[in-house]
C-alpha cells in the first residue's frame, strides 16, 4: 500500500487487481472528485498529510457546504474544522478533504457530528457527492490506517539503545531500525486485531520533514 502513488488518478481504487485500467478511468470520470474524511486528533499531522497527497506545501482552499469561500487568515483558522467544509488544494483539486476536528474534549459532540456527516454523505444520490474514503475507521467505507510522525520513534529507540550501552555507530543505526520496525509492526498488529472496522491497508509515513 505504501508504495502506491496517491496522486495518481487510479488511487481511488483500493485494489488495482480487481479493476482493469478501462474500469479505473471510467470510475474516475464518473466520480469527478475523490472525497476523503480525515479523522484524527488536533496536531496529528492531518494538514501535512493532505498536502503530501496533493504534492504541495501551499495552504488549503476552504469552502463551506454551500460553496462560499471561507477566510483562512489566522484569526479565522478554526473554520477549517467544520466537518461540512470542503478543503481542496490548487495543485490537485481532484481531491476534496473533510476534517473531523479533534476529539480531545471528551464530548460526544464531535463523534455525533462525524456520524451525521457519514450518514448524510451515504445518502447522496450522485457518486461525486458521496464519501469515498475515510482515514481512520467506519463501517461502510474502505478504511486506510495512516500512522503519522513515525520518524519520532527513531529518536526514542536511539536513546533507549544508548542507555543500554550500544554506542558503535553502525550497530546503533542497525539496532535503531530494527527496534522501530518492531514497534511499528506491533502497532499494525494491534490495529488489525482491535479495530472495530478492520483497515484495508496500512501506511507508515517516514522520512517526512
VENHU-V221460 format. One line per field, one symbol per residue. ss: DSSP state (H for helix, E for strand, L for the rest). psi: psi as a letter, one per 20 degrees, with the letter a starting at -180 (. if undefined). burial: I if it has 16 or more other C-alpha atoms within 10 Angstrom, else O. A space follows every 10 residues. Layout:
# VENHU-V221460
ss->???
psi->???
burial->???
This chain:
# VENHU-V221460
ss->LLLLLLLLHH HHLLLHHHLL HHHHHHHHHH HLLEEEEELL LLLLLHHHHH HHHLLLLLLL EEELLLLLEL LLLHHHHHHH HLLLLEEELH HHLLEEEEEL LLLLLLLLHH HHHHHHHHHH HHLLLLHHHL LLEEELLLLL LLEEEEELLL LHHHHHHHHH HHHLLLLLHH HHHHHHHHHH HHHHHHHHHH HHHHLLLLLL EEEELLLLL
psi->ghiqoiiphi hhphohiipr gghghggghh ggqopppopr rqkjkggggg gghjlqjqqr ppqrijjpqp okqhijhihh johiqpprph hmiippqppi arkhiiqigg ghhgghgggg hiiqiqhhir phqpneprgj pppopporlh hhhggghggg hhhijoipgg hggghggghg hgghhggghg ghhhpgopqh qppooqko.
burial->OOOOOOOOII OIIIOOOOOO OOOIOOIIOO IOIIIIIIII OOOOOIIIII IOIIOOOOOI IIIIOOOOOI OIOOOOOOII IIIIIIIIIO OOOIIIIIII IIOOOOOOOI OOIIOOIIOO IIOOOOIIII IIIIIIIIOO IIIIIIIIOO OOIIOOIIOO IOOOOIOOOO OIIOIIIOII OOOIOOOIOO IIOOOOIIIO OIOIOOOOO
